Amino acid sequence: MVLHEYWGPNTGWEDLLQTLWLGSRLSIQTAGILALFTAVPAGLINILSRLWSRRVESLLSGIVLTITSILFVASFPYYGQFHSRFHQLLFNAGNDDMYALFISLVQEFNLPLRLAGALLLAFCLWQGLKYFLAWGEAKPRTAYSLYIKASRDKSIATGAAMALLLYVLGRLIVFGGSWGWETALEWENVGVTKDSFMNEAILDDYQAIYRGYRMNNRMLACNGLNFTAEQIQQLAGELAGRSADSNNLDDYLRREAQGAQVAKPKQIFLIVSESYANWPLLDKYSQLHIADGMKGIIAGEDADYCNAMLPNGASTISALTGVTTGLADANLYLTTMPESFKQPYITAIAPQMEKLGYITNFWYAGPATWERIGAFTEAQGFQHFYGRGDMPEEAEGSVWGCDDEYLYAQVLQKVSPDTSSFNVILNVSNHSPYTVDVAAKGFDADKLRQALPPEAAKDDCLVNELGHYWYADRELAGFVKNLKEKYPDCLVLIVGDHADRYNIDKQPSMYERYVVPFVVTGAGVHKGILLPDSAGSQIDIGPTIIEMVAPKGFVYYAIGSSLTRSNRQGVNYGFWITRDFMGEADRIPLEPVQIEGSQGRPINEPALQHYIDAVRSISWWRPKYGPVLDEALLKDR
């Protein structure tokens, strides 16, 4: 059965039948809307011409079946990539590099073949529909022939029967297969099975797209957050550990560094590595040997590692905004907001590093036009942006950018040992369409297959993806080694941009699915420089760097806090984490899930809830409404 491997371990036929029942009820609504799309125009034209009415009905039916078939075929690779039916990322595609996206679809997901299959399916369904309608109209006892007869019959009884039938169907359509509002089904309440895959399967493709549309509108309108100015003021006071006596939000974000923890490095490198998940670093996957490079770095005496780090969001753009602005993902698409291009946010990392005497550079393996990354990073204070156009012409890569080895070589060539610089580096190789010839780079796929479970070993796509993780890890480890040799007093920080792209386990734990590693290494770094129970998210990286290198009393602004000083929890768009527990941030009360192998140290749930609310609310208000906490600004929300 297709996608059966995504079923939960305790999911059975009872769950499948419930999914089919709920899905059928909900899809009555979709079917009714699609029927109106064809029936209303054809019915109106039928007043003038029955021949043209049939032609219009046939044309519109063909359009509906074509769209439906394309969505059906596309839904399979989409779920494999995102573990979800169509969702709001569809509506962010317009902000992406459309050419690169198209090439990726062709190379990674066999777009021509899938599209051809979808069109063939649509044609077969269209021909079948035409045959059925023609046969049904000719047969005196079919439901369709009775409908045709009734529509031509002018008797009161027949009209009343038709009206009653339409009324019943109408109610079922409006209320999602139910008779009234009390039991109505919609995308928000239909996911009632215990299996996440089954809950997604209940939605048909159109319902899933509608869900994405609604969620995207909420993101743009910030409807997902519902805080008053007074609430935010109180939460900000708690976060800052001071009285909530100011309506200027920036007063609560002001910090003073406690004093440098390492000798001030001349160069600082923050590497944000594409799809660099934490799970391959776990002991249970050591037999794969795809993360040996990073493990070697972590094992060094000049390194420390936090295994409880959350990405800022589910995509690279969220990591970009979290790292550069210091703002948590709060249902705002910062790279599309005019405010982001007027001046840097007060929590932005680049201007604060510039005050510490560093030239600020942003390095990206791809084009500057992707998500307006060039313009955005410069607007947020980076003095220099280097993108695909700054890489050597002979550099190999995919449509998303050059391979990691070429990006790293360019950084080593261009960054002067004599100039103090802060460098953020975003790579792309560990990303679909996975075009690196990893076999030519030395990846032994057969050896990896021997270490994989039997079903996973047969999955060529998974093996290729794991090969790209191996490549990204190898190049990253080599780059760090070269950085330390060329810049002996440098500080290097490494974090994954996000996880949640591929796992060996089809039902990974929350921890294995979402967590990314955070590693610090370099001159002056030692085991224990990070708190032993540290945890955080990407908004905590900026404060961590500043607290490590800034002199005592240096004033900076941040929502997050340093993992070397105080931070023992992290929160992002959907989750929270400590060293021992993890959970969904929208669950009230919190539902902690213990991380496998952790000590299970208890958490202060009320304090954690206040922290979650504070980070989210401040990260929402500050970019959207500015520093002043004024309830009047919410009047048009």
N, C-alpha and C positions, 0 to 999 in steps of 0.2 A: 504494500500500500504506500502511495506517495506521501512523503513527509512523516511516515509512521515513527521514524526515529526521534521525532520531536515530542512524542507523547511522553507524559510523565510516567514514572515507574509504576504508579498505582492506578493508572488510568485504564479503564476497561470498556467493554461494549455498552454498559449502562451509561457511561459518560458520553460515548459517541451518539447513542440514541437521543440523549437529552440535547446534545449539540445540534443534531439534525432537526429535532422538533423546534427548538428555539430559533434556529437559523431559518427554518421554513416560515415560521410566523413572522419574523422580522422582514424576510424577503418579500412577503406579500405587499408590504409598503413599497418596496422598490419596484416590484412587478406592476403595481397599480400606476406608479408615476411613469414608467416606461410605456405602459399601455396608453396612457393619456397622450403621450408624445406622438404616438402614431394615430390613435383613434380620433382625436379632436380635429386635426387638420383634414384627415380623410373624411370625417363626418360632415364638416362644413362644405368641403368641395363636392360631396355627394348630392348636395342640394341642387347643384348645377349640372354635374356630369358624373354618372356612375362609373364610366370608363376611367376618367381621370382620377376619381376617388380611389379606385383599385391601384392605379399606377403610383399615386402618392403614398398610399399605405404600404405598397411593396418597397418603394424607395426608402421610406423612413424605417421600416422593419429591417432592411438591409443595413442601414446606418447603425441602428441599435445593436444588432447582432455582431457587427464588426467591432464596435467599441467594446462590447461585452466580451467577445472572444480575445481581444488584445489584452484586456485587463486580466482575464482568467489566466492566460499563458504567462503574463508578466508577474502574477502574484506568487508563483512558486520561487523563482530566484530572489524576489523581493523579500520573502519571508526568510529564505536561507541567509540573506545578508543582514537583515535587521531584526530577525526574530519577532516580526510584527507584520500584520497586514498593512496596507497602505496607510500612512500616517502623515503628520504635518511636515516632515522633511520634503515631501513632494512639493510643497508650496514655497520651500526655500530654494528649489532648484533654479529659479529665475535669477538668483543672486550668484549662482555658481558660474564656472567657466563652461559654457554650453558646448563648445567644440570638444573640450577635454572630456566632458561627461559623455558626449556622443561616442567618441572613440573608445572610451572605457566600456560602454555598453556593447559596442561591436566586438571588442577584443576579449572581454571578460565574460560576457553573458550571451554571446552568439546572437546578437540582435537580428541580423538578416534571417537566420534560420528560424528563430522563434517567431519573428514577424510573419514569415511565410507560412508557418504552421498555423498561426492565429487567423490569417486571412483565409487559408484553406478551410479551417474549422467554421469560420463565419459563412463561407459560401455554401458549405454542406448544410448548415443549419437553415440558411435562407431558402435553399432549394427544398429542404424538407418541410419548412413552414408553408411554402407555396403549394406543395403537393397536398399537405394536410388540409389547408383551407379549401382547395379545389375539391378534394375528396369529401370533406365534411359538408360542404354546401350541396353536393350532389346526393348525399345519403340522407334519406328522410328521417332517420332516427338518431342522428348524431346531435350532440349538444350544440354544435355550431350551426347546423341546419335549422334547429329549433329557434336559435337566436335570430337567424336571418328571417325566418318565417314570422317571428314575433315582431321584428322591426318593421315588417311590411303590413302587419295586421293592424287595423285601426280600431278594433273592438276595445271597449272599456276594460274588460276583464284582462285581456292580454296586456294592455297598458299598465294596469295596476300591478299585475304580476311582475312586469319588467321593472317598474318603479321600486317594488319591494326588493327585488333581487339587487338592483343597483344600490339601494340603501344599505343592505347587508354588506355587500362588497365594499362600499364606501367606508363604512364604520371599521371594518377589518383593516382596510388600507390605512386610514387615518391613525388608528390606534395600534398599528404594528401587529396585526393578527389577534387583537383583543377587542372586547366589546366596549370598553370604556377606559377612561384615564387611569382608573385604579389599578388595572392590570396591564396597561400599555407597555409595550417594549420599545426601547430605543437604545442607541449605541452605548449610552452611559450606564444602563442598568442591566444589560442583557448578559454580561459576562459573569455568570453565577456558578460555573463549574469549578472544580478545584484545580484544574489543569490550565495553565496559561495558554498553551497551544489551542486547546478546545475553545477557550474564551475568544481567541482571535478568529477561529474558524467559524464561529456563529455569525460574524459579520460577512455579508457578501461584499464584493469589490466596491460597489457604489456606496454602500453604507460606510465602508472603511474610509473611502475618499471624503465622504461627508464629515466623518469624525475628524479627519485631518484638517478639513476646511474650518470646522468649528474651533479646533484646538489652535490653529494658526491665527484665527481672528482673536482668540483669547490672548495669544502671545502678543499680538500687535496692540491690543487694547489693554493688556495687563489685567484682564478680568480674573486671572487665576490668583491674584493677590488682593486681599481685602483688609488693609490696615488703615486706621485713621492716623492723622498726624500726631495726635496725642499718644497713641499706642507706640508709634515709632520712636517718639521722644523718650518714652519710658524704657523701651527695649534698648535704645542706643545708650542710655545712661547705664543700664545693667551691663552692656557689653564693654563699656569703657571703665566700669567700676567707679563711677562718680554720680553725683546727684543730677537728676534730669531737669536742670534749671535753665537751659538754653534752647531756643528754637532754631539755632544754627547747627545743622547736622554735622558740619565739619569740626565743630568743637569736640564732638565725641570721637572723631576719627584721628585726632591728634595724638601722636606718640612721641616719646623720647627714648632714644636708644640707650641701653644699659651699659654699653661699652664693648669694644671690638673683642671678638673671641678668637680671631686669627690675625696675624700681621696683615695689614692692608695689601691685598694682592694687586698687581698691576693690571692683570686681565681677569675678567670673570666671564665664564661661558655657561649659559643656560641652554641645554639641549632638550628640545621638545620633540620626542621621537614618535613618529606616526604609528598608531595601533600597537604601541609597545605595552602590552598587558603584563600584569604581575604574575599571572598563573604559571608561566613557564619557569619562573624562578623558584617555585615551590618544590620541596624535596620529593613529593609524590610524582613529579614529572622529570626528575633528574636523569632518567634513562634516555630521554629524548636528545639531550645534549644540543639543544638549540639556543640556550641562554648561558653557555659557558663563559662567554666573554664578560658579561655583566657580573656573573658570579665571581669571576676572578677579581674584578674591580672591587666588589663589595668585601671580599675576603682580605683585601689589603689593609695594612695598619693605618693608612691615610684616608680611610673611607668610612662612611656610616650610611645606614639604609633604613628607611621607613617603609614598612610593608602594609601600611594602612592609609593610603593616599587615594583620594577620589579625584577623578577628572572634573572639570567644571561643568561639562555637559556630555552629550552623547556623540558629538562630532568635533572635528578639528577646529571649526570656527569658535566653538565655545571655549576650547582650550586657549585659543589665540586671545580672545577677549578677557578671559580670566587672568592669564599671565600678564598681559600688557596693561590692563586697566585696574586690576585688583578688585574687580566687581564680580560677585557671584552671578550665575545664570538665574535671572529672575523674570523670565518671560519677556525679555527685551532683546531685539535683534540689533545689537549695538552698531554693527558695521553698516546698517541702513539708516541710522538715526542722524539727522542733521547736527544734533548737539555733539556727537562724537567727533565732528570735523571742525568745530569752532575752536576748541582748546582742549588740552589734556584734562581728564578727570583728576581731581585732587589726589586720588589714590593710585594714579598711573605710576608705573615703576620707572620709566625712562627719565623723566624730569628729576626724580629724586636721586637717581644714580648720577645724573649730570651734576647735581649739587655736591655730590661726593667726589667730583673731579674726574668722572669717566666720560669718554666719548661713547655714545650709545649707537649700536649697530643692530639691525635686524636682518638676518640671513634666511632666505626662503628658497627652496629648490625649484619652486614653480613660478608661474607668471605673476607679475604685480597686480594684474587685473582680477585674479581669483579673490572673490569676496572683498574686492577693493583693498586688499591687504597692504599694498604699497602706500596708498593714500591714508589708510586708517592708522598704520603704525607710525607714520610720520606725523599725522595729526595728534597722536597720543604721545608725542615727544621724542621719538627716535630720530636722531640727527641724520642717520643714513639708512637706506633700505637697499638691500641687494637681492635681486630675484633671478629668474631663469635667464634673463637677458644679460646678466653679468657673469654667467658661467661660460666656460670655453665652448666654442661651437661644436667641437668634437665630442662633448660630453654625452654619453648615452643616457637614456631614460624613457619614461612614458609621457603621455600627454599631460600628466600632472606635474612633471618636473624631472630634473636630472637625478640620476642615481646617487645614493648617499656618498659614495667614494669621491665623486667629483665635487659635490658640495663641500665636503670636509677639506678636500685639497685646496679649494679656493679660499676657505677661511684661513687655513694655515699659511697660504701665500700672501694674503692681503692684510692680515692683522699684524701690526708692527709690535715687536717685543719692547720697543722703547716708548710706546704710547699707552696710557691707561685707557682701557676700553671695557665696556659692558656689552656682551654679545648674546643675543637670543637667536637660536638656530632651530629652524623647523624643517625637518626632512620629509620625504614622501615615498621612499622606495617600498616600504611595507604597506602597500595600498593597491587595491585593484586598479588596473588589470593584471598586476603581478607579472611584469614583463622582464624582470631581471633573469638572465640565464644563470640561475643558481648552480646548475650542474657544472657549468664552465668555471664558476667561482670556487668549486670544490665541495659543493653540497652532495652528500651521499644519501640519496633518496632511499635506496634499498636498505641501508643500515637503519634509517629512521623507521621504515615500515616494520622492521623486525621488532622495534620497541613499542609499536602502536598496538592497540586492541585490534582484533581481526577485521571488524567492520570498518574502523578508521583507516586501516592499512590499505583497504581497497579504494579509498576515496582519493582519487588523483588530485582533485582540487584542494582538499585539505592538506595533502602532502606538499603541494606547491606553496600554499599559504605558509605552512610551517617552515618551508625552505626560505621564504622571504623574511620570516622572523629571524631565522638563523643568520641570514645575510645582514640584516639590520643590526643584529647583536654583534656580529663579528666586526663590521665596519665601525660601529660605535666604540667598541673596546679598543680597536686600533687607533681611532681618532683621539680618544682620551690619553692613550699612551704617548702619542705624538705631541699632544698639547702640553703634557707634563715635561716632555723633553725640550720643547722649544720655549716654553714659558714656565720656568721652574717654580715660580711663586704663584702660579695661577690657581684660581678656585673654579671647580667644575661642578655643575649641578645637572642632574638628568631626571627627566620625568616623561612618562608616556602621555600622549595627548588625549587618548581615550582607550578603552578596551572594547568589549562587546562587539567584536567582529567575527571571531571564530574561536571555537573551543573544541577539544577532543570529545568531551562529554556533551551530548545533545541536550542535557538538562543540567547545566552547570549551576553551582551554588551562586547566590547573590555575590558573595565575595570573589569567587573566581571569575565571574562574568564581568564585573565592573571595575575592580580595583587596578590601579597602575602603580608601578614602583616609583620611589623618590630616593635618589642617591646623591650624596655629596662626597666629593673627594678633592684632594689637592693639598697644597702646603698648609700646614697647621691643623688640618682636619684629623680627627682621631676618633676611635670608637667611643661612643658616649657623648659626642658633641650634640647629637640629637637626643632629646629626652627618651629614656628607655620605653616610655609608653606614649610617645608622640603619635599623633594622627592629624590628618588635615586634608585640605583640598588645594587646588592650584592657586587660589587667592592668598594662601599662606606662604607662597614661595618668595614673593617680594619682601615681606617682613622678615623672613628667615635670612635672606641675603643681607639686608640692611643691619640686622642685629649682629650678624657675624663680622661685618667689616666696618661699621660706622663707629665713630668715637662717641664716648659717653655724652649724653645731652643733645645729640643730633636730632632735630625735629623732623618727623616724617608723618605721613598720613596713610592709614590702612584700615580696612575692615577686618582682615585676617590678622594672625599673630604668628610669631616665630615658633617653629618646631624645636628650636634650641632653647627656648625660654619658658614657654607656657602652654603651647597649643597641644591639646590632647583630644580634640574632636574635629571632624570635618563635615561639611554639608555641601551638597550641590543641588542640581535641578530636581532630583528625585530621591536622594538617599542621604543618610548620615552614617558616620563611622567613628568608632573608637578602636583601640588596639584589640579589644575583646569582643565587641558586638557591632552589628550593622543592622540597618533597617530602612524602611521606606519613610521618607520625610513627611509625607502627607498623611500618615497613619496617626490618628489621635484617638486614644492614647498611643504612645509609641509601642511598637512590637519588636523588641530586640531579638535578633538571631545571633547566637554565639558563633564566632568565627572558629572554624576547625583548628584545633591545636592551641588555642589561646588559653589564658589563665582563667578567663571568666570573671575578671574583677568587676564588681557591681558598678553601675552608673547612676548618676543623679538625674533621673528622668525629667523632673521639672526644670532643672537648670539647663539640661540639654535641649528641651523644647524651647526655652527662652532664647538660647543661642541660635537655634535654627530659625526662629522667627526674626531675630535681630538681623542676622546676616542676609536673609532674603528680603526683608522689608527695606533695609538701608540700601541694598543693591538695586532695589526697584525704584525707590524714591529719588535717590541722588542723581542718577542719569536722566530721569524723566522730568523731574520737577525742580532740580537744583538743590542748593544747600538749605534754603529756608523751609522750615516745617510750618506750613500754613494750610489749614483745613479748606480754605477758600479755593485752593488750587485743585481740589478734587471735585468741584461742583459739576464738571462736565464728564466725569469718569463714567 
